[in-house]
Amino acid sequence: MLSEIRDFVKGHFSDIMLFIIVALLILLAFASGYITAKYQSKEPIQILQKQ
């Protein structure tokens, strides 16, 4: 069983590496967007009631 996994990885190594790189880039883009949105300084919305 272990030899079958090893043969599969050897046969599809470039595809596996491409998938890992793309997945890491997607996670990096999401994390940078999340951090940017979290630390933006925006004024909170205030709702005032008329009396």
Protein Blocks (a to p, Z undefined) as FASTA:
>chain_A
ZZmmmmmmmmmmmmmmmmmmmmmmmmmmmmmmmmmmmmpccddddddddZZ
